[in-house]
Amino acid sequence: MRFIYCLLSLIYISVGNIYSQVGKLPTKWTKQAMESAMPFSEYPRPQMQRSDWMCLNGKWDYQGGPQLATALNPSKPIDFDRQAQQILVPYCPESVLSGIERNQEVNMWYRKRFEIPASWKGKQVMLHFDAVDHDATVFVNGQKAGSHAGGYDAFSLNITPHLKAGNNVLIVAAHDQNDGRTPSGKNGPRGDYTFTSGIWQSVWLEPVNTKYIKNIRLLPDLENSRLKVLVDADQGTVTAVALEDQRVVARATGESGTAFYIPIPNPRLWSPDEPFLYDLKLSLQDKSGNVTDEIVSYFGMRDVRLGKVNGVVRPLLNGKFVMQVGLLDQGYWPDGILTAPTEEALKYDIDFTKKAGFNLIRKHMKTEPQRFYYWADKLGLLVWQDMPAIWYQDEDTLKTRTTFRTELKAIIDDHYNSPSIITWVPFNENWGAFDVKEITDWVKRYDPSRLVNGNSGFNNNPSYQKAYGDPGNGDFVDTHIYVGPYKASVPDEKRAASLGEFGGLGLFVRGHMWPVENNAYDYEPTRQALTDRYVMLMDQVEQLMKYKGLSVAVYTQTTDVEHEVNGLLTYDRAVEKMDIERVREVNQAVIDAGSKLK
């Protein structure tokens, strides 16, 4: 008996250790991510690639907590003592993947040692952060290199003046009060899920010459069979070469800072069914004709606008109505929270969405790394991009509202070139809504190449504030109906009708749920019953499309998320909760029926 007791004790301890290592609900990628010396080692910025770079993801020294010296705009870094822990970047300290797994750190201090390759001698060294939540201050070898405010947009610093030969020390102070006064979406104090903070996307270095390409803006012009190119760079001549299947199809020359056009004869159009991407090479030359920078990019020739189909206002893709059948995609993970555990995992949700016959995702209340949009571009998936909500828009309005507007612009700038993104969504269900009409108009002016849904689900509203309601402008009349889809929006003379959220049907799957009380808008007892109910809902969506003018239907949701069990997948992505072939069949039937509307 004593032997059996000891054996059971050992098993119990072993299981406990495994549990603590993999977290509450591991995914099939958790172990790989935890054991990776350099997570997300793929080039982080597919639309502006250079051949030489250095990934700084991996183990960093870390100290965090409200008791530490403030990390909000500090003038000098703190000392790292023997109590410093190791954190796995780019996973937030709240996640199990980070190795920290603590909430409400507020003050986060990171340290990384690195050496600059000898081949970078004479180069300018750019330090890139793809996302740090929310205020970041960067020190290199004890000197302040710069700072940034914003949890969802990328930023870069030229750290060349602060570097030295041999070993260099990078310290990042990140501060996140998580008080609802900065854009935070479901990640805020009134949000539904575990919030995150600190570094949560890749950190990397890149050498450039003194004169280099800082940014690009690409705009397809189908009407004139050309691509508009604007290169942000120090003064110089830009040569642009467009390639189709590695064959040069066009070449053009212009000046940096001034838009010019590349003719694209007989353009191959980008769409979810045929997501063709052209390659693009851009080079910058100085006055002497010397090439000072070269980048590789890509673009898709597609056009999105409103038009009338049989007298009904609908969104048109490349001049044709495509019924948008989508999933609400929140992008949360049980192991990485806002950060997917691996590149394969990041791509997995897109692959699954395509497999299930959807042609759209609504990226809800967050952004993703650039590589997510690359996969949406490459695999062919339309994207509605939400702006993460602010929660206390009526407090300290000069500061909070300015913060929201600044980050909204930055997010649009970051993702402007992705052909998959066809709609911007500034507000959701009146959350943090202010000046909706004016902001909707501003987004439309700032990016007239896309559609704008000013207040998705304006018929819903949190109890603690007065509803802003339908702004009356933008490109969509958008309501959320649970379970729906009855009483969905109908189009007006200037806007298309969208059912921005519906469904939300739950199924409990033992062993694959977050350890809290789980819920949904309604429930089904079995996989078959859930599938039957989904098919019936989509049959109703088809009726609304044909006879009531509905053009978009977004089902809630791609995966379960923490307490919500209304996903097509469990939260750990281990179980498909519906018969996906039947889901695909009905989705395709609705999309096909839409293509027959004249």
C-alpha positions as CSV (number, residue, x, y, z in Angstrom):
1,M,0.0,0.0,0.0
2,R,2.8,2.4,0.9
3,F,4.4,1.7,-2.5
4,I,1.1,2.4,-4.3
5,Y,0.7,5.6,-2.3
6,C,4.1,6.9,-3.2
7,L,3.6,6.0,-6.8
8,L,0.3,7.9,-6.9
9,S,2.0,10.9,-5.2
10,L,4.7,10.9,-7.8
11,I,2.1,10.7,-10.6
12,Y,0.1,13.6,-8.9
13,I,3.3,15.7,-8.6
14,S,4.2,15.0,-12.2
15,V,0.8,15.9,-13.5
16,G,0.8,19.0,-11.5
17,N,4.2,20.1,-13.0
18,I,2.9,19.4,-16.5
19,Y,-0.2,21.4,-15.7
20,S,1.8,24.4,-14.5
21,Q,4.1,24.2,-17.5
22,V,1.4,24.1,-20.2
23,G,-1.3,26.2,-18.6
24,K,-5.0,25.8,-18.1
25,L,-5.8,24.7,-21.6
26,P,-2.8,23.9,-23.9
27,T,-3.0,23.9,-27.7
28,K,-1.0,21.5,-30.0
29,W,1.5,24.4,-30.4
30,T,2.1,25.2,-26.7
31,K,5.0,22.9,-26.2
32,Q,6.7,24.0,-29.4
33,A,6.3,27.6,-28.5
34,M,7.7,27.1,-24.9
35,E,10.7,25.3,-26.2
36,S,11.5,27.7,-29.0
37,A,14.7,29.6,-28.6
38,M,13.4,32.2,-31.1
39,P,9.6,32.3,-31.5
40,F,8.3,33.8,-34.7
41,S,11.6,33.8,-36.5
42,E,9.9,34.5,-39.9
43,Y,10.5,38.0,-41.4
44,P,7.9,40.1,-39.6
45,R,7.0,42.6,-42.4
46,P,6.1,40.8,-45.7
47,Q,5.1,43.9,-47.6
48,M,8.5,45.6,-47.1
49,Q,11.2,43.0,-47.0
50,R,14.9,43.3,-46.9
51,S,17.4,40.5,-46.9
52,D,19.3,41.4,-43.8
53,W,17.8,41.5,-40.3
54,M,18.0,40.1,-36.8
55,C,15.2,38.7,-34.7
56,L,15.3,39.6,-31.0
57,N,12.5,37.3,-29.9
58,G,13.4,34.8,-27.3
59,K,14.4,34.9,-23.6
60,W,14.8,38.4,-22.1
61,D,15.5,39.4,-18.5
62,Y,12.3,40.7,-16.9
63,Q,11.0,42.5,-13.9
64,G,7.4,43.5,-13.4
65,G,4.8,44.7,-10.9
66,P,3.2,47.9,-9.5
67,Q,5.8,48.0,-6.7
68,L,8.6,48.8,-9.2
69,A,9.8,52.2,-10.4
70,T,7.2,53.6,-12.9
71,A,7.7,52.4,-16.4
72,L,5.7,55.4,-17.7
73,N,8.1,57.7,-19.6
74,P,11.1,57.1,-17.2
75,S,14.2,59.2,-17.6
76,K,16.5,56.3,-16.9
77,P,16.4,52.5,-16.7
78,I,16.2,50.5,-13.5
79,D,18.9,48.2,-12.4
80,F,18.4,44.5,-13.1
81,D,19.2,42.5,-9.9
82,R,19.4,38.8,-9.2
83,Q,15.6,38.7,-8.8
84,A,15.1,39.3,-12.5
85,Q,13.1,36.5,-14.2
86,Q,13.2,35.3,-17.7
87,I,10.4,36.1,-20.1
88,L,9.8,34.6,-23.5
89,V,9.2,37.5,-26.0
90,P,6.9,38.2,-27.7
91,Y,4.4,36.6,-25.3
92,C,2.8,39.0,-22.8
93,P,3.5,38.5,-19.1
94,E,-0.1,37.5,-18.4
95,S,0.3,34.4,-20.7
96,V,1.6,30.9,-19.7
97,L,3.9,31.0,-22.8
98,S,5.8,34.0,-21.4
99,G,6.9,32.0,-18.4
100,I,5.6,34.8,-16.1
101,E,1.8,34.4,-16.0
102,R,0.9,37.3,-13.8
103,N,-1.9,39.8,-14.2
104,Q,-1.9,43.6,-13.8
105,E,1.9,44.1,-13.8
106,V,1.4,47.8,-14.7
107,N,5.2,48.4,-14.8
108,M,7.2,46.0,-17.0
109,W,10.9,46.2,-17.5
110,Y,12.7,44.0,-20.2
111,R,16.4,43.6,-20.9
112,K,18.1,42.0,-23.9
113,R,21.8,41.7,-24.7
114,F,22.8,41.6,-28.4
115,E,25.8,42.1,-30.7
116,I,25.7,43.9,-34.1
117,P,27.2,41.8,-36.9
118,A,30.4,43.0,-38.4
119,S,28.8,43.2,-41.8
120,W,26.5,46.0,-40.5
121,K,29.4,48.4,-40.1
122,G,28.6,51.8,-41.5
123,K,24.9,51.0,-41.6
124,Q,22.0,52.7,-39.7
125,V,20.5,50.2,-37.3
126,M,16.7,50.3,-37.0
127,L,15.0,48.8,-34.0
128,H,11.5,47.6,-34.7
129,F,8.6,46.8,-32.3
130,D,5.5,45.4,-33.9
131,A,3.4,46.0,-30.8
132,V,3.9,47.0,-27.2
133,D,1.0,47.7,-24.9
134,H,0.7,50.6,-24.1
135,D,3.5,53.1,-23.4
136,A,7.0,52.0,-24.3
137,T,10.4,53.8,-23.5
138,V,13.5,52.3,-25.0
139,F,17.1,52.6,-23.7
140,V,20.2,51.4,-25.5
141,N,23.3,51.1,-23.4
142,G,21.7,53.3,-20.7
143,Q,20.8,56.1,-23.1
144,K,17.2,56.9,-24.0
145,A,16.6,56.0,-27.6
146,G,12.9,57.0,-27.9
147,S,9.4,56.3,-26.8
148,H,6.0,55.3,-28.2
149,A,2.4,55.3,-27.0
150,G,-0.1,52.9,-28.6
151,G,-0.9,49.2,-28.0
152,Y,-1.7,48.0,-31.5
153,D,0.5,49.8,-33.9
154,A,4.2,49.2,-34.8
155,F,7.0,51.7,-34.2
156,S,10.7,51.9,-35.1
157,L,13.7,53.8,-33.7
158,N,17.1,54.5,-35.2
159,I,19.4,53.4,-32.4
160,T,22.7,53.8,-34.3
161,P,24.0,56.7,-32.1
162,H,23.7,54.6,-29.0
163,L,25.4,51.5,-30.2
164,K,29.0,50.3,-29.4
165,A,31.3,47.6,-30.6
166,G,30.6,44.2,-29.0
167,N,27.9,43.6,-26.5
168,N,25.0,46.0,-26.4
169,V,22.2,46.2,-23.8
170,L,18.6,47.0,-24.7
171,I,16.1,47.9,-22.0
172,V,12.4,48.4,-22.6
173,A,10.1,50.0,-20.1
174,A,6.5,49.2,-20.8
175,H,3.6,50.7,-18.9
176,D,0.0,49.7,-19.1
177,Q,-2.5,51.0,-16.5
178,N,-5.3,49.1,-18.3
179,D,-7.8,51.7,-17.1
180,G,-9.9,51.9,-20.2
181,R,-8.6,55.3,-21.2
182,T,-6.6,54.0,-24.1
183,P,-7.8,51.7,-27.0
184,S,-8.0,48.2,-25.5
185,G,-11.0,46.4,-27.0
186,K,-11.9,43.2,-25.1
187,N,-8.6,43.7,-23.4
188,G,-9.9,46.6,-21.2
189,P,-11.5,46.8,-17.7
190,R,-15.0,46.4,-19.2
191,G,-13.8,43.7,-21.6
192,D,-14.7,40.1,-21.4
193,Y,-11.4,38.3,-21.3
194,T,-7.9,38.2,-19.7
195,F,-6.2,41.4,-20.6
196,T,-2.6,41.6,-21.8
197,S,0.1,44.2,-21.7
198,G,3.8,44.8,-22.6
199,I,5.5,43.4,-25.6
200,W,3.1,41.1,-27.5
201,Q,4.5,41.1,-31.1
202,S,8.0,40.7,-32.6
203,V,11.0,42.8,-31.8
204,W,13.8,42.9,-34.5
205,L,16.7,44.8,-35.9
206,E,17.4,45.8,-39.4
207,P,20.4,47.6,-41.1
208,V,19.8,50.3,-43.7
209,N,21.9,52.9,-45.4
210,T,21.6,56.6,-44.5
211,K,19.1,57.1,-47.3
212,Y,16.5,54.3,-47.2
213,I,12.9,53.6,-47.9
214,K,10.9,54.3,-44.7
215,N,7.5,53.3,-45.8
216,I,5.4,52.6,-48.9
217,R,1.7,53.1,-49.8
218,L,0.2,51.0,-52.6
219,L,-3.2,51.6,-54.2
220,P,-4.7,49.5,-57.0
221,D,-6.5,51.4,-59.7
222,L,-8.5,48.9,-61.7
223,E,-10.3,51.5,-63.8
224,N,-7.1,52.6,-65.3
225,S,-5.2,49.3,-65.1
226,R,-2.4,50.6,-62.9
227,L,-1.0,50.7,-59.4
228,K,-0.4,53.9,-57.5
229,V,2.9,53.9,-55.6
230,L,4.0,56.4,-52.9
231,V,7.4,55.9,-51.4
232,D,8.4,57.7,-48.2
233,A,12.2,58.1,-48.3
234,D,14.9,60.7,-48.3
235,Q,15.2,62.5,-51.6
236,G,15.9,60.1,-54.4
237,T,14.7,58.3,-57.5
238,V,12.5,55.2,-57.1
239,T,12.4,52.4,-59.6
240,A,9.4,50.1,-59.4
241,V,9.2,46.7,-61.1
242,A,6.0,44.6,-61.0
243,L,6.3,40.8,-61.6
244,E,3.7,38.2,-62.5
245,D,4.8,34.7,-61.7
246,Q,8.4,35.9,-61.6
247,R,8.0,37.6,-65.0
248,V,8.5,41.4,-65.3
249,V,5.2,42.9,-66.5
250,A,5.8,46.5,-65.9
251,R,8.4,49.0,-64.8
252,A,8.1,52.7,-63.8
253,T,10.3,55.4,-62.3
254,G,9.3,58.2,-59.9
255,E,10.5,60.4,-57.2
256,S,10.3,59.7,-53.5
257,G,7.6,61.6,-51.7
258,T,5.6,61.9,-54.9
259,A,3.0,59.4,-56.1
260,F,3.5,57.7,-59.4
261,Y,1.9,54.9,-61.3
262,I,2.9,51.4,-62.6
263,P,0.8,50.3,-65.6
264,I,-0.6,46.8,-65.1
265,P,-1.8,45.5,-68.5
266,N,-4.7,43.1,-68.4
267,P,-4.5,42.9,-64.6
268,R,-5.2,39.6,-62.8
269,L,-7.7,40.4,-60.2
270,W,-7.5,39.5,-56.5
271,S,-10.5,37.9,-54.9
272,P,-11.2,35.2,-52.3
273,D,-11.6,32.6,-55.1
274,E,-8.4,33.7,-56.9
275,P,-6.1,35.6,-54.5
276,F,-3.5,36.4,-57.1
277,L,-0.6,38.6,-55.8
278,Y,1.9,40.4,-57.9
279,D,5.5,40.8,-56.7
280,L,6.9,44.3,-56.5
281,K,10.5,45.4,-56.3
282,L,11.4,48.9,-55.3
283,S,14.9,50.5,-55.4
284,L,16.0,53.9,-54.3
285,Q,18.8,55.7,-56.1
286,D,20.7,58.8,-55.1
287,K,21.6,61.7,-57.4
288,S,24.7,59.8,-58.7
289,G,22.6,56.8,-59.6
290,N,23.8,54.6,-56.7
291,V,21.3,52.2,-55.3
292,T,20.9,53.1,-51.6
293,D,18.1,50.7,-50.7
294,E,16.1,47.8,-52.2
295,I,12.9,46.2,-50.8
296,V,10.6,43.4,-52.0
297,S,6.8,43.7,-51.6
298,Y,3.6,42.5,-53.2
299,F,0.2,43.8,-54.2
300,G,-3.3,42.6,-55.2
301,M,-5.3,44.3,-57.9
302,R,-8.8,44.6,-56.5
303,D,-11.5,47.2,-56.1
304,V,-14.2,47.6,-53.5
305,R,-17.0,50.0,-53.5
306,L,-20.8,50.3,-53.2
307,G,-23.1,49.9,-56.2
308,K,-26.6,48.9,-57.0
309,V,-27.7,45.4,-58.0
310,N,-31.2,45.2,-59.2
311,G,-31.8,48.6,-57.5
312,V,-30.4,47.4,-54.1
313,V,-27.2,49.0,-52.7
314,R,-24.6,46.3,-52.2
315,P,-20.8,46.1,-51.7
316,L,-19.1,45.3,-55.0
317,L,-15.7,43.5,-55.3
318,N,-14.1,44.1,-58.7
319,G,-17.5,45.4,-59.9
320,K,-19.5,42.3,-58.9
321,F,-21.6,41.6,-55.8
322,V,-20.0,38.9,-53.6
323,M,-22.2,37.9,-50.7
324,Q,-19.9,38.2,-47.6
325,V,-20.3,35.2,-45.4
326,G,-18.0,35.6,-42.4
327,L,-16.9,34.7,-38.9
328,L,-16.3,37.0,-36.0
329,D,-12.6,36.4,-35.4
330,Q,-11.3,37.5,-32.0
331,G,-7.8,36.1,-32.2
332,Y,-7.5,35.0,-28.6
333,W,-5.5,31.9,-27.5
334,P,-5.5,30.0,-24.2
335,D,-1.7,29.9,-24.1
336,G,-0.7,33.2,-25.7
337,I,-3.9,35.2,-25.1
338,L,-3.5,38.0,-27.8
339,T,-0.5,36.3,-29.4
340,A,-0.8,33.1,-31.3
341,P,1.7,30.5,-30.1
342,T,3.5,30.0,-33.5
343,E,3.4,31.0,-37.1
344,E,1.6,27.8,-37.9
345,A,-1.0,28.6,-35.3
346,L,-1.4,32.1,-36.7
347,K,-2.1,30.7,-40.1
348,Y,-4.3,27.9,-38.8
349,D,-7.4,30.0,-38.1
350,I,-7.3,31.4,-41.7
351,D,-6.9,27.9,-43.2
352,F,-9.8,26.7,-41.1
353,T,-12.0,29.6,-42.1
354,K,-11.3,29.0,-45.8
355,K,-11.9,25.2,-45.3
356,A,-15.3,25.9,-43.8
357,G,-16.4,27.9,-46.8
358,F,-16.3,31.4,-45.4
359,N,-15.0,34.3,-47.5
360,L,-14.7,36.9,-44.7
361,I,-13.5,37.5,-41.2
362,R,-14.3,40.4,-39.0
363,K,-11.1,40.9,-37.0
364,H,-12.8,41.9,-33.8
365,M,-11.5,44.5,-31.3
366,K,-7.8,43.8,-32.0
367,T,-5.1,43.8,-34.7
368,E,-2.7,41.0,-35.7
369,P,0.9,40.8,-36.7
370,Q,1.6,41.8,-40.3
371,R,2.1,38.1,-41.2
372,F,-1.6,37.4,-40.4
373,Y,-2.7,39.8,-43.0
374,Y,-0.1,38.4,-45.4
375,W,-1.8,34.9,-45.1
376,A,-5.2,36.5,-45.6
377,D,-3.8,38.2,-48.7
378,K,-2.2,35.1,-50.0
379,L,-4.9,32.5,-49.2
380,G,-7.8,34.8,-50.1
381,L,-9.9,36.0,-47.2
382,L,-11.8,39.3,-47.0
383,V,-11.1,41.2,-43.8
384,W,-13.2,43.7,-41.8
385,Q,-10.7,45.4,-39.4
386,D,-12.1,46.7,-36.1
387,M,-10.6,49.5,-34.1
388,P,-10.0,48.3,-30.5
389,A,-12.5,50.2,-28.3
390,I,-11.8,52.8,-25.8
391,W,-14.0,52.5,-22.6
392,Y,-14.0,55.8,-20.9
393,Q,-14.4,58.2,-23.8
394,D,-16.3,60.8,-21.7
395,E,-13.6,61.2,-19.1
396,D,-10.7,63.5,-19.7
397,T,-12.0,63.8,-23.3
398,L,-9.2,65.9,-24.7
399,K,-6.7,63.2,-23.8
400,T,-8.7,60.0,-24.2
401,R,-10.3,60.9,-27.5
402,T,-7.1,62.2,-29.0
403,T,-5.4,58.9,-28.0
404,F,-8.2,57.0,-29.8
405,R,-7.9,59.1,-33.0
406,T,-4.1,58.9,-33.1
407,E,-4.1,55.1,-32.8
408,L,-6.9,54.7,-35.3
409,K,-4.8,56.6,-37.9
410,A,-1.7,54.5,-37.0
411,I,-3.6,51.2,-37.5
412,I,-4.9,52.3,-40.9
413,D,-1.4,53.3,-41.9
414,D,0.1,50.0,-40.7
415,H,-2.3,47.9,-42.7
416,Y,-3.1,50.1,-45.7
417,N,-1.4,47.9,-48.3
418,S,-3.2,44.6,-47.5
419,P,-5.7,43.8,-50.3
420,S,-7.6,41.5,-48.0
421,I,-8.8,44.4,-45.8
422,I,-11.9,45.8,-47.4
423,T,-13.7,47.6,-44.5
424,W,-12.7,49.6,-41.5
425,V,-14.9,49.5,-38.4
426,P,-14.2,52.4,-36.0
427,F,-16.8,51.5,-33.4
428,N,-18.7,48.4,-32.2
429,E,-22.0,48.4,-30.4
430,N,-21.5,52.0,-29.2
431,W,-18.6,50.9,-27.0
432,G,-16.6,54.1,-26.3
433,A,-18.5,55.8,-29.1
434,F,-18.0,59.5,-29.7
435,D,-18.2,61.7,-32.7
436,V,-19.1,58.6,-34.7
437,K,-20.5,60.5,-37.7
438,E,-17.4,62.7,-37.9
439,I,-14.9,59.8,-37.4
440,T,-16.7,57.7,-40.0
441,D,-16.4,60.6,-42.5
442,W,-12.8,61.1,-41.6
443,V,-11.9,57.4,-42.2
444,K,-13.7,57.5,-45.5
445,R,-11.7,60.6,-46.6
446,Y,-8.4,59.2,-45.3
447,D,-8.9,55.9,-47.1
448,P,-11.5,56.3,-49.9
449,S,-10.4,53.0,-51.4
450,R,-12.2,51.0,-48.7
451,L,-15.6,50.8,-47.1
452,V,-16.4,52.1,-43.6
453,N,-18.8,50.7,-41.1
454,G,-19.0,53.5,-38.5
455,N,-20.8,51.7,-35.7
456,S,-21.3,48.0,-36.2
457,G,-24.3,46.8,-34.2
458,F,-25.6,50.2,-33.4
459,N,-28.8,48.6,-32.1
460,N,-26.8,47.3,-29.1
461,N,-25.4,49.4,-26.2
462,P,-23.7,48.9,-22.8
463,S,-25.9,49.8,-19.9
464,Y,-23.5,52.4,-18.5
465,Q,-23.7,54.9,-21.3
466,K,-26.2,56.5,-23.7
467,A,-26.3,54.9,-27.1
468,Y,-24.9,56.9,-30.0
469,G,-26.9,54.8,-32.4
470,D,-26.9,54.8,-36.2
471,P,-24.6,57.5,-37.4
472,G,-26.5,57.6,-40.7
473,N,-23.4,57.8,-42.8
474,G,-20.6,55.4,-43.9
475,D,-21.3,52.4,-46.2
476,F,-23.3,50.0,-44.0
477,V,-26.6,49.9,-42.0
478,D,-25.3,47.3,-39.5
479,T,-27.2,45.5,-36.7
480,H,-26.3,42.6,-34.4
481,I,-29.1,40.1,-33.8
482,Y,-28.6,37.1,-31.5
483,V,-29.5,34.4,-32.3
484,G,-31.0,35.9,-35.5
485,P,-30.9,36.4,-38.3
486,Y,-34.4,37.7,-38.3
487,K,-35.0,41.5,-38.3
488,A,-31.5,42.1,-39.8
489,S,-30.7,45.4,-41.3
490,V,-32.2,46.5,-44.6
491,P,-30.3,48.8,-47.0
492,D,-31.1,52.4,-47.5
493,E,-30.5,54.6,-50.6
494,K,-26.8,55.1,-49.8
495,R,-25.8,52.2,-47.6
496,A,-25.6,48.4,-47.9
497,A,-27.2,46.1,-45.2
498,S,-25.0,44.1,-42.9
499,L,-25.7,41.6,-40.1
500,G,-22.4,42.4,-38.3
501,E,-23.0,39.6,-35.7
502,F,-25.5,36.8,-35.3
503,G,-25.6,33.2,-34.2
504,G,-23.5,32.6,-31.1
505,L,-24.8,29.0,-30.7
506,G,-23.0,27.1,-28.0
507,L,-21.9,23.5,-27.5
508,F,-20.1,22.1,-24.4
509,V,-17.1,20.0,-25.2
510,R,-15.7,18.4,-22.0
511,G,-11.9,18.6,-21.7
512,H,-11.6,21.5,-24.1
513,M,-13.1,24.4,-22.2
514,W,-11.6,27.3,-20.2
515,P,-12.0,26.6,-16.5
516,V,-14.7,29.1,-15.8
517,E,-18.5,29.1,-16.0
518,N,-19.1,28.8,-19.8
519,N,-22.0,30.4,-21.7
520,A,-23.4,31.2,-25.1
521,Y,-26.5,33.0,-26.6
522,D,-28.2,29.6,-27.0
523,Y,-27.2,26.0,-26.9
524,E,-27.4,22.7,-28.8
525,P,-26.8,19.3,-27.2
526,T,-24.8,17.6,-30.0
527,R,-22.5,18.3,-32.9
528,Q,-25.2,17.2,-35.4
529,A,-27.9,19.4,-33.8
530,L,-25.5,22.4,-33.8
531,T,-24.7,21.8,-37.4
532,D,-28.4,21.5,-38.3
533,R,-29.2,24.7,-36.5
534,Y,-26.4,26.5,-38.3
535,V,-27.6,25.3,-41.7
536,M,-31.1,26.5,-40.9
537,L,-29.7,30.0,-39.9
538,M,-27.8,30.2,-43.2
539,D,-30.9,29.2,-45.1
540,Q,-32.6,32.2,-43.5
541,V,-29.6,34.4,-44.3
542,E,-30.1,33.4,-48.0
543,Q,-33.7,34.5,-47.8
544,L,-32.7,37.8,-46.3
545,M,-30.1,38.3,-49.0
546,K,-32.5,37.5,-51.9
547,Y,-35.6,39.4,-50.7
548,K,-34.5,41.9,-48.0
549,G,-31.2,43.2,-49.5
550,L,-28.8,41.7,-46.9
551,S,-25.2,41.7,-48.2
552,V,-23.1,40.6,-45.2
553,A,-23.6,38.0,-42.5
554,V,-21.0,37.5,-39.7
555,Y,-21.5,34.5,-37.5
556,T,-20.2,34.4,-34.0
557,Q,-17.6,33.0,-33.9
558,T,-14.4,31.2,-35.1
559,T,-13.4,29.7,-31.8
560,D,-14.6,29.5,-28.2
561,V,-13.0,32.3,-26.2
562,E,-12.5,31.8,-22.4
563,H,-16.1,31.7,-21.0
564,E,-17.8,31.7,-24.4
565,V,-18.5,28.3,-26.0
566,N,-20.0,29.5,-29.2
567,G,-17.1,28.9,-31.6
568,L,-16.9,26.5,-34.6
569,L,-13.7,25.4,-32.9
570,T,-13.0,24.8,-29.3
571,Y,-10.7,27.4,-27.7
572,D,-7.7,25.1,-28.0
573,R,-8.5,24.5,-31.7
574,A,-8.6,20.8,-31.0
575,V,-12.2,20.0,-31.9
576,E,-14.4,21.0,-34.8
577,K,-17.7,21.5,-33.1
578,M,-19.8,21.3,-36.4
579,D,-19.7,19.1,-39.4
580,I,-17.4,21.4,-41.4
581,E,-18.3,19.8,-44.8
582,R,-22.0,20.7,-44.3
583,V,-21.0,24.2,-43.1
584,R,-18.9,24.6,-46.2
585,E,-21.7,23.4,-48.4
586,V,-24.4,25.8,-47.1
587,N,-21.9,28.7,-47.0
588,Q,-21.0,28.1,-50.6
589,A,-24.7,27.8,-51.6
590,V,-25.4,31.2,-50.1
591,I,-22.4,32.8,-51.8
592,D,-23.3,31.2,-55.1
593,A,-26.9,32.4,-54.8
594,G,-25.6,35.9,-54.3
595,S,-23.6,35.7,-57.5
596,K,-26.7,35.0,-59.4
597,L,-28.4,38.3,-58.3
598,K,-28.7,40.7,-61.2
